[in-house]
Amino acid sequence: MATAEQVQEQLIERISGVQRQGPGVPIEVLAVRVPSIRPTLNIEMDVQVSEERWRVSLAYSGPDASMVSGDLTESSMHTLELLVRTNLFDWWHTKDTERASARMGRRLT
């Protein structure tokens, strides 16, 4: 079974640095933490967008969390990477208009 530390290590390798999605603003992932993977997969990231620093918390349950409950495979980590990246950009674009998105992030600077 995968540990939170193993998932964190894999995510750090996969999503640290500048992330781009289309012509929009790039998001730089500065730090990744995975405090827990069971029963909820919790991921915290420190990100920088333009001159702003944020702490973003993503929580996954059900099938999204269970993809890392067994052995980590290339396929499951690739899927998690895409899910996290997509949710990160969704958060950025909706944080000012959707309450649920606003609760996911806290501005640091």
C-alpha positions in Angstrom: 0.0 0.0 0.0 1.2 3.5 -0.8 2.0 5.9 2.0 1.3 9.6 2.1 5.1 10.2 1.8 5.3 8.1 -1.4 2.4 10.0 -3.0 3.9 13.3 -1.9 7.3 12.4 -3.4 5.7 11.4 -6.7 3.6 14.5 -6.9 6.6 16.7 -6.1 8.4 15.2 -9.1 5.4 15.6 -11.4 3.9 19.0 -10.6 6.6 21.2 -9.0 7.6 24.2 -11.1 5.7 26.3 -13.6 2.4 24.8 -14.8 0.7 26.1 -18.0 -2.7 25.5 -19.3 -3.6 27.2 -22.6 -2.9 30.9 -23.0 -3.8 31.7 -19.4 -1.6 32.8 -16.5 1.0 30.2 -15.5 0.9 28.8 -12.0 4.2 28.0 -10.3 3.9 25.1 -7.7 6.5 25.9 -5.0 5.7 23.2 -2.5 3.5 20.0 -2.3 2.4 18.3 0.9 0.2 15.2 1.3 -0.9 15.1 4.9 -3.2 12.1 4.5 -4.3 9.6 1.8 -7.0 7.7 3.7 -10.0 8.0 3.9 -9.6 11.3 2.1 -6.6 12.2 -0.1 -5.5 15.6 1.0 -3.1 17.6 -1.0 -1.7 21.1 0.0 0.3 23.2 -2.4 2.0 26.5 -2.1 1.7 28.3 -5.4 2.7 31.6 -7.0 0.7 33.3 -9.6 2.1 36.6 -10.9 3.1 38.4 -7.6 0.7 36.5 -5.4 1.5 33.5 -3.2 -1.3 31.1 -2.2 -1.8 27.9 -0.2 -4.3 25.7 -2.0 -5.9 22.6 -0.4 -7.4 19.9 -2.5 -9.4 17.0 -1.0 -10.4 13.9 -2.9 -12.6 11.1 -1.7 -14.2 8.0 -3.2 -12.7 6.8 -6.5 -10.3 9.8 -6.8 -8.8 8.9 -3.4 -8.7 5.2 -4.0 -6.4 5.5 -7.0 -3.5 5.8 -4.5 -4.8 3.3 -1.9 -2.9 0.4 -3.4 0.5 0.3 -5.1 1.4 3.4 -7.0 1.4 2.7 -10.7 2.5 5.0 -13.5 -1.1 5.1 -14.7 -2.6 6.0 -11.3 0.0 8.7 -10.7 -0.5 10.1 -14.2 -4.2 10.3 -13.6 -3.7 12.0 -10.2 -1.2 14.5 -11.8 -3.8 15.5 -14.4 -6.6 15.7 -11.8 -4.5 17.9 -9.5 -3.3 20.2 -12.3 -6.8 20.6 -13.7 -8.3 21.3 -10.3 -5.5 23.8 -9.6 -6.3 25.8 -12.7 -10.1 25.5 -12.0 -9.5 26.9 -8.5 -7.5 29.8 -9.9 -10.2 30.8 -12.4 -13.1 30.4 -10.1 -11.8 31.5 -6.7 -13.3 34.9 -7.0 -16.7 33.8 -8.1 -17.4 30.4 -6.4 -17.6 30.0 -2.6 -16.3 26.4 -2.7 -13.3 27.4 -4.7 -12.6 30.4 -2.5 -12.4 28.1 0.6 -9.8 26.0 -1.1 -7.2 28.8 -1.2 -5.6 31.2 1.3 -3.5 34.1 0.1 -0.1 34.2 1.7 1.3 37.4 0.2 
